Amino acid sequence: MQIHVIQQGDTVFSLSQLYGVNAQAIIDINELPAPEQLVVGQALVIPIIGQFYTVQQGDTFISIGEKFNVPYMELAQINALSIDQPLSIGLRLYIPPTEKTSISSFGYVEPLGNSVSPTLENAVRKHARLLTFLAPFSYRVQRDGTLEPPLLDDFLEIAAENNTYASLVVTNLEGPSFSTELMHIILTVQAVQNTLLDQIVNTAQTKGFSDVHFDFEFVAAEDREAYNTFLRKAKERFSQAGLLLSTALAPKTSADQPGLLYEGHDYKAHGEIADFVVLMTYEWGYSAGPAMAVSPLPEVRKVVEYALTEMPAEKIMLGQNLYGYDWTLPFVQGESFARALSPQQAIQLAWDQSVSIEYDERAQAPFFTYIDDGKEHEVWFEDARSIQAKFDLIKEKNLRGIAYWKLGLAFPQNWALLEDNFTIVKKKP
């Protein structure tokens, strides 16, 4: 699979000629609503076997081979070049495909309102084949330990049809926010806790869930050990019932990281108890914060590297956002709130505003700015380059896989590259 960044003058036809691919195939895989509306800086995926690489200053056969995990002798041979021949800057080399690694993938789906939209259901049907776990968000714990279910629509049937495990997501949400007080009740009132575990096991067995996923957030520091104890108790119950246990973890870079989001999450304990964890490695750029990349690669890497000191790689799922934000500037804390948008919506916005898309090499994320009604805007989102950088990190660190927040946001390049990079672990039929 080739990632091509649109330059001035590029057209779908010229790309089809350049790569020897049918133009309609390029349109289809990128879900281009108006193929003539290509934005300079937009990243497309081109459906070819392998990819091409343009030689940069300082490149050698050895360094390029290491970059793409291809033996340098094979690289020279396939391009009909001598290994003793210096590489010219700008030379285009063909890189053959490498063997895919197997990973698990986890997809949250969050119905909003009183019904499941056809768009959301269609997205789940479309992408379930590339998911190991489908996770309807969420079963909310009530203060008596009972569960308030989410809208499930046909999600469990779709999971079964695609040999995808269903994950029962349990949260301490009250209204729009995670509740520290509710969490304290769950962890300290044994009657509530016992009711909760009974309800979870009964629901999982009745509905056909295979995994119980605790997304408990804003856990007070003083409840940290109680949370660990609860997880051990839950794990024993779930194992007896043949259920997996997984948890969502705040993006920590040290054991003693301060802040309500972090202090109640014990990476070492979760790594010992849970079958796997989801690192919530996104929201550095968030709706109520200043404009920046949502999941900048250096910060994501720091979280992964800390997690690897506390738990094995095969238990770690890398959290990944499928959205971006449009900020109105100047940012004012407490008064400014960014608008969420999908990658496809971001590209359409750049076209509508007649601006080019830029790419931050440090953050490994695309962005652009525009002026609307006299106000400056800054948009950060995800594209083929940014998601490939996360896939490369997963492969580099041999992680268990990737977890998407959340399905229903159009990002076709992600799914094309996911399938090109990995073999997705599926439930046995």
C-alpha positions as CSV (number, residue, x, y, z in Angstrom):
1,M,0.0,0.0,0.0
2,Q,1.4,3.4,-1.0
3,I,0.7,6.6,0.9
4,H,0.8,9.6,-1.5
5,V,0.6,13.2,-0.4
6,I,-1.2,15.4,-2.9
7,Q,1.0,18.0,-4.6
8,Q,-0.2,20.9,-6.8
9,G,-1.4,19.5,-10.1
10,D,-2.1,16.0,-8.9
11,T,-5.3,14.4,-10.1
12,V,-6.8,10.9,-9.6
13,F,-6.0,10.2,-13.3
14,S,-2.3,11.3,-12.9
15,L,-2.0,9.1,-9.8
16,S,-3.5,6.2,-11.6
17,Q,-0.9,6.6,-14.4
18,L,2.0,7.1,-11.9
19,Y,1.2,3.9,-10.0
20,G,-0.4,1.8,-12.6
21,V,-3.7,1.6,-10.7
22,N,-7.3,1.9,-12.0
23,A,-8.5,5.4,-11.1
24,Q,-11.8,4.0,-9.7
25,A,-9.8,1.9,-7.3
26,I,-8.1,5.0,-5.9
27,I,-11.5,6.7,-5.6
28,D,-13.1,3.7,-3.9
29,I,-10.4,3.0,-1.3
30,N,-10.2,6.6,-0.2
31,E,-14.0,7.1,-0.4
32,L,-13.5,10.3,-2.4
33,P,-17.0,12.0,-2.6
34,A,-15.7,14.4,-5.3
35,P,-12.5,13.0,-7.0
36,E,-11.7,16.3,-8.6
37,Q,-11.5,18.0,-5.2
38,L,-8.1,17.0,-4.0
39,V,-6.4,19.2,-1.4
40,V,-2.7,19.9,-1.5
41,G,-1.2,18.1,1.5
42,Q,-4.0,15.5,1.6
43,A,-2.7,11.9,2.2
44,L,-4.3,9.2,0.0
45,V,-3.6,5.5,0.0
46,I,-2.9,3.8,-3.3
47,P,-3.9,0.1,-3.6
48,I,-0.7,-1.4,-4.9
49,I,1.3,-4.4,-3.6
50,G,4.3,-3.0,-1.7
51,Q,5.2,0.6,-2.0
52,F,7.7,3.1,-3.5
53,Y,10.2,5.1,-1.5
54,T,12.1,8.2,-2.7
55,V,15.7,8.3,-1.6
56,Q,16.6,11.1,0.8
57,Q,19.9,12.7,1.8
58,G,22.1,10.1,3.7
59,D,20.1,7.0,2.7
60,T,21.8,3.8,1.9
61,F,20.6,0.4,0.9
62,I,21.2,-0.8,4.5
63,S,19.4,2.1,6.2
64,I,16.4,1.8,3.8
65,G,16.3,-2.0,4.3
66,E,16.3,-1.5,8.1
67,K,13.5,1.1,7.8
68,F,11.2,-1.2,5.9
69,N,12.5,-4.5,7.4
70,V,13.7,-5.8,4.0
71,P,17.2,-7.3,3.5
72,Y,19.3,-4.8,1.7
73,M,20.6,-7.3,-0.8
74,E,17.0,-8.1,-1.8
75,L,16.2,-4.4,-2.0
76,A,19.1,-3.9,-4.5
77,Q,18.2,-7.0,-6.5
78,I,14.5,-6.2,-6.8
79,N,15.4,-2.7,-8.1
80,A,18.0,-4.0,-10.5
81,L,20.8,-2.0,-8.8
82,S,24.3,-2.8,-7.6
83,I,24.8,-2.6,-3.8
84,D,28.0,-0.8,-4.6
85,Q,26.2,1.9,-6.5
86,P,25.6,5.2,-4.6
87,L,21.9,6.1,-4.3
88,S,20.9,9.3,-5.9
89,I,18.7,11.7,-4.0
90,G,15.2,11.5,-5.5
91,L,15.6,8.0,-6.9
92,R,12.4,6.0,-6.5
93,L,12.9,2.5,-5.1
94,Y,10.3,-0.2,-5.0
95,I,9.8,-1.7,-1.5
96,P,8.3,-5.2,-1.6
97,P,5.6,-6.1,1.0
98,T,6.7,-7.7,4.2
99,E,5.0,-10.5,6.2
100,K,2.1,-9.2,8.2
101,T,2.0,-9.5,12.0
102,S,-1.0,-10.6,13.9
103,I,-2.7,-8.2,16.3
104,S,-6.0,-7.7,18.1
105,S,-8.2,-4.7,17.4
106,F,-10.8,-3.2,19.6
107,G,-13.5,-0.8,18.5
108,Y,-15.7,1.2,20.8
109,V,-19.2,2.2,19.5
110,E,-21.2,4.9,21.3
111,P,-24.8,5.4,20.2
112,L,-26.0,8.9,21.2
113,G,-29.6,10.0,21.8
114,N,-32.6,7.6,21.8
115,S,-31.8,5.6,18.8
116,V,-28.9,4.2,16.8
117,S,-28.3,6.2,13.6
118,P,-28.2,4.3,10.3
119,T,-24.7,5.9,9.7
120,L,-23.4,4.4,12.9
121,E,-24.9,1.0,12.3
122,N,-23.5,0.9,8.7
123,A,-20.1,1.8,10.0
124,V,-20.1,-1.1,12.5
125,R,-21.3,-3.5,9.8
126,K,-18.6,-2.3,7.4
127,H,-15.7,-2.5,9.9
128,A,-16.6,-5.4,12.2
129,R,-14.6,-7.8,10.0
130,L,-11.5,-5.9,11.0
131,L,-12.2,-6.0,14.7
132,T,-11.3,-8.6,17.3
133,F,-13.6,-6.9,19.8
134,L,-16.7,-4.8,19.3
135,A,-17.4,-2.7,22.4
136,P,-20.8,-0.9,22.8
137,F,-20.3,2.0,25.1
138,S,-21.5,1.7,27.8
139,Y,-23.2,-0.2,30.7
140,R,-23.5,2.5,33.4
141,V,-23.2,1.4,37.0
142,Q,-26.0,2.7,39.2
143,R,-25.5,3.5,42.9
144,D,-27.2,0.2,43.9
145,G,-24.9,-1.8,41.7
146,T,-27.3,-2.5,38.9
147,L,-26.5,-1.8,35.3
148,E,-28.1,0.7,32.9
149,P,-27.5,-0.8,29.4
150,P,-26.5,1.1,26.3
151,L,-28.4,1.0,23.0
152,L,-27.3,-2.3,21.5
153,D,-29.4,-2.3,18.3
154,D,-28.0,-5.1,16.2
155,F,-24.4,-4.7,17.4
156,L,-24.2,-8.1,19.1
157,E,-25.6,-9.9,16.0
158,I,-23.1,-8.0,13.8
159,A,-20.3,-9.1,16.0
160,A,-21.4,-12.7,15.8
161,E,-21.8,-12.6,12.1
162,N,-18.2,-11.4,11.7
163,N,-16.6,-13.7,14.3
164,T,-15.9,-10.7,16.5
165,Y,-15.9,-10.9,20.2
166,A,-18.4,-8.6,22.0
167,S,-17.0,-6.6,24.9
168,L,-19.2,-5.5,27.8
169,V,-18.0,-2.0,28.7
170,V,-18.8,-0.9,32.2
171,T,-18.3,2.7,33.3
172,N,-18.8,5.0,36.3
173,L,-20.5,7.6,34.2
174,E,-23.2,9.7,35.8
175,G,-24.8,12.1,33.4
176,P,-22.1,13.4,31.1
177,S,-19.2,12.9,33.5
178,F,-17.3,10.1,35.2
179,S,-18.1,10.1,38.9
180,T,-15.4,9.8,41.6
181,E,-18.1,9.5,44.3
182,L,-19.9,6.7,42.4
183,M,-16.5,4.9,42.1
184,H,-15.9,5.1,45.8
185,I,-19.3,3.5,46.5
186,I,-18.6,0.7,44.0
187,L,-15.2,0.0,45.7
188,T,-16.2,0.3,49.3
189,V,-19.8,-0.9,49.7
190,Q,-19.7,-4.7,49.4
191,A,-23.4,-5.1,48.8
192,V,-23.2,-2.8,45.8
193,Q,-20.0,-4.5,44.5
194,N,-21.6,-8.0,44.8
195,T,-24.7,-6.9,43.0
196,L,-22.6,-5.3,40.2
197,L,-20.5,-8.5,39.7
198,D,-23.6,-10.6,39.7
199,Q,-25.3,-8.3,37.1
200,I,-22.2,-8.3,34.9
201,V,-21.8,-12.1,34.8
202,N,-25.5,-12.6,34.2
203,T,-25.6,-10.0,31.4
204,A,-22.5,-11.3,29.7
205,Q,-23.8,-14.9,29.7
206,T,-27.3,-13.9,28.6
207,K,-26.2,-11.5,25.8
208,G,-23.1,-13.4,24.6
209,F,-20.3,-11.0,25.7
210,S,-16.8,-12.6,25.9
211,D,-14.9,-9.7,27.6
212,V,-15.8,-7.4,30.5
213,H,-14.1,-4.0,30.0
214,F,-13.9,-1.6,32.9
215,D,-13.5,2.0,31.9
216,F,-13.5,3.5,35.4
217,E,-12.1,7.0,35.3
218,F,-11.4,9.7,37.9
219,V,-10.7,7.1,40.5
220,A,-9.5,8.9,43.7
221,A,-5.9,8.2,44.8
222,E,-7.1,6.9,48.1
223,D,-9.3,4.3,46.2
224,R,-6.4,3.0,44.1
225,E,-5.7,-0.1,46.2
226,A,-9.5,-0.7,46.6
227,Y,-9.7,-0.7,42.8
228,N,-6.9,-3.2,42.5
229,T,-8.7,-5.5,45.1
230,F,-11.9,-5.1,43.2
231,L,-10.2,-6.2,40.0
232,R,-8.8,-9.3,41.6
233,K,-12.2,-10.2,42.9
234,A,-13.8,-9.6,39.5
235,K,-11.1,-11.6,37.7
236,E,-11.8,-14.6,39.8
237,R,-15.5,-14.4,39.1
238,F,-15.1,-13.8,35.4
239,S,-12.6,-16.6,35.0
240,Q,-15.1,-19.0,36.6
241,A,-17.6,-17.8,34.0
242,G,-15.2,-18.1,31.1
243,L,-15.0,-14.3,30.6
244,L,-12.0,-12.1,29.8
245,L,-11.3,-9.0,31.9
246,S,-9.8,-5.8,30.4
247,T,-9.4,-2.2,31.6
248,A,-9.0,1.2,30.1
249,L,-6.0,3.1,31.5
250,A,-5.2,6.9,31.6
251,P,-2.1,7.8,29.6
252,K,0.5,7.8,32.4
253,T,4.3,8.2,32.0
254,S,5.2,7.4,35.6
255,A,3.8,5.5,38.5
256,D,3.3,8.6,40.7
257,Q,1.9,10.9,38.0
258,P,-0.3,13.5,39.8
259,G,-3.9,14.3,38.8
260,L,-7.3,12.7,39.4
261,L,-7.3,11.2,35.9
262,Y,-4.1,9.2,36.7
263,E,-3.7,8.5,40.4
264,G,-6.3,5.7,40.8
265,H,-4.8,3.7,37.9
266,D,-2.1,1.3,38.9
267,Y,-0.4,0.1,35.7
268,K,1.5,-2.7,37.4
269,A,-1.6,-4.2,39.1
270,H,-3.7,-3.9,36.0
271,G,-1.0,-5.6,34.0
272,E,-0.9,-8.5,36.4
273,I,-4.7,-8.9,36.8
274,A,-6.3,-8.0,33.4
275,D,-6.1,-10.1,30.3
276,F,-5.3,-6.9,28.4
277,V,-5.5,-3.1,28.8
278,V,-6.3,-0.2,26.6
279,L,-4.0,2.8,26.9
280,M,-6.1,5.9,26.3
281,T,-3.3,7.5,24.3
282,Y,-5.2,10.4,22.9
283,E,-6.7,13.8,24.0
284,W,-3.6,15.8,24.4
285,G,-5.4,18.1,22.1
286,Y,-9.0,18.1,23.5
287,S,-12.2,20.1,23.1
288,A,-11.6,22.4,26.2
289,G,-7.8,22.7,25.7
290,P,-5.5,24.6,23.4
291,A,-5.0,23.6,19.8
292,M,-2.6,20.8,19.3
293,A,-2.4,17.2,17.9
294,V,-4.9,14.9,19.6
295,S,-2.4,12.0,19.8
296,P,1.1,13.4,19.1
297,L,3.5,10.5,18.5
298,P,6.3,11.5,21.0
299,E,3.7,11.7,23.9
300,V,2.1,8.4,22.8
301,R,5.5,6.7,22.7
302,K,6.3,7.9,26.3
303,V,3.1,6.3,27.6
304,V,3.9,3.0,25.8
305,E,7.4,3.0,27.0
306,Y,6.3,3.5,30.6
307,A,3.6,0.8,30.3
308,L,6.2,-1.6,29.1
309,T,8.1,-1.2,32.4
310,E,5.0,-2.3,34.3
311,M,3.4,-5.0,32.1
312,P,4.2,-7.3,29.1
313,A,3.7,-6.0,25.5
314,E,1.2,-8.7,24.7
315,K,-1.2,-7.1,27.2
316,I,-1.1,-3.6,25.7
317,M,-3.7,-2.2,23.2
318,L,-2.7,1.2,21.9
319,G,-5.7,3.6,22.1
320,Q,-6.2,5.6,18.9
321,N,-8.6,8.5,18.1
322,L,-10.6,8.4,14.9
323,Y,-11.3,12.2,15.0
324,G,-9.8,15.6,15.2
325,Y,-10.8,19.1,16.4
326,D,-11.4,22.5,14.9
327,W,-10.4,25.2,17.3
328,T,-11.4,28.9,17.1
329,L,-8.5,31.1,18.1
330,P,-7.4,32.7,20.3
331,F,-7.9,29.9,22.8
332,V,-9.3,31.1,26.2
333,Q,-9.3,28.6,29.0
334,G,-12.8,27.9,30.2
335,E,-14.4,29.8,27.3
336,S,-13.1,28.1,24.1
337,F,-14.4,24.7,23.0
338,A,-13.2,23.0,19.9
339,R,-15.6,21.2,17.5
340,A,-14.9,17.5,16.8
341,L,-14.8,16.3,13.2
342,S,-13.8,13.2,11.3
343,P,-10.7,13.0,9.1
344,Q,-13.0,13.1,6.0
345,Q,-14.8,16.2,7.4
346,A,-11.4,17.9,8.0
347,I,-10.3,17.3,4.4
348,Q,-13.6,18.7,3.1
349,L,-13.3,21.7,5.4
350,A,-9.8,22.4,4.0
351,W,-11.2,22.2,0.5
352,D,-14.1,24.5,1.3
353,Q,-11.7,27.0,2.8
354,S,-9.2,26.7,-0.1
355,V,-6.3,26.0,2.2
356,S,-3.5,23.4,2.1
357,I,-2.9,20.7,4.7
358,E,0.4,20.8,6.5
359,Y,2.1,18.0,8.4
360,D,3.9,18.3,11.8
361,E,6.9,16.0,11.6
362,R,7.4,15.9,15.4
363,A,3.8,15.2,16.3
364,Q,3.3,13.1,13.2
365,A,0.0,14.7,12.6
366,P,-1.7,16.8,9.9
367,F,-3.1,20.3,10.5
368,F,-4.2,23.5,8.8
369,T,-5.5,26.9,9.6
370,Y,-8.1,29.1,8.0
371,I,-10.1,32.3,8.5
372,D,-13.9,32.2,8.8
373,D,-16.0,35.2,9.6
374,G,-12.9,37.1,10.6
375,K,-11.8,34.5,13.1
376,E,-8.8,32.3,12.8
377,H,-9.2,28.5,13.1
378,E,-6.7,25.7,13.7
379,V,-7.6,22.1,12.8
380,W,-5.7,19.0,13.8
381,F,-6.8,15.5,12.7
382,E,-5.5,12.1,11.6
383,D,-4.5,10.9,8.2
384,A,-2.7,7.9,6.5
385,R,0.7,9.2,7.6
386,S,-0.3,9.7,11.3
387,I,-2.0,6.3,11.6
388,Q,0.9,4.5,9.8
389,A,3.2,6.0,12.4
390,K,1.1,4.4,15.2
391,F,1.1,1.1,13.3
392,D,4.9,1.3,13.1
393,L,5.0,1.9,16.9
394,I,2.8,-1.2,17.5
395,K,5.1,-3.3,15.4
396,E,8.3,-1.8,16.9
397,K,7.1,-2.6,20.5
398,N,5.3,-5.9,19.6
399,L,2.1,-4.6,21.3
400,R,-1.1,-6.7,21.4
401,G,-2.9,-4.3,19.1
402,I,-5.0,-1.2,18.7
403,A,-8.2,0.2,20.3
404,Y,-10.3,2.8,18.4
405,W,-12.3,5.5,20.0
406,K,-14.7,5.5,18.3
407,L,-16.5,3.9,15.3
408,G,-18.7,6.0,13.1
409,L,-16.2,8.7,12.1
410,A,-15.2,8.4,8.5
411,F,-11.5,7.6,8.1
412,P,-11.1,5.1,5.2
413,Q,-7.3,5.2,5.0
414,N,-7.1,3.8,8.5
415,W,-9.0,0.7,7.6
416,A,-7.1,0.2,4.4
417,L,-3.8,0.5,6.1
418,L,-4.9,-1.7,9.1
419,E,-5.6,-4.5,6.7
420,D,-2.4,-3.9,4.8
421,N,-0.2,-3.9,7.9
422,F,-1.7,-6.7,10.0
423,T,-3.6,-9.9,10.2
424,I,-6.5,-9.3,12.6
425,V,-7.1,-12.0,15.3
426,K,-10.7,-13.2,15.1
427,K,-13.0,-15.3,17.2
428,K,-13.0,-19.0,16.1
429,P,-16.2,-19.7,14.2
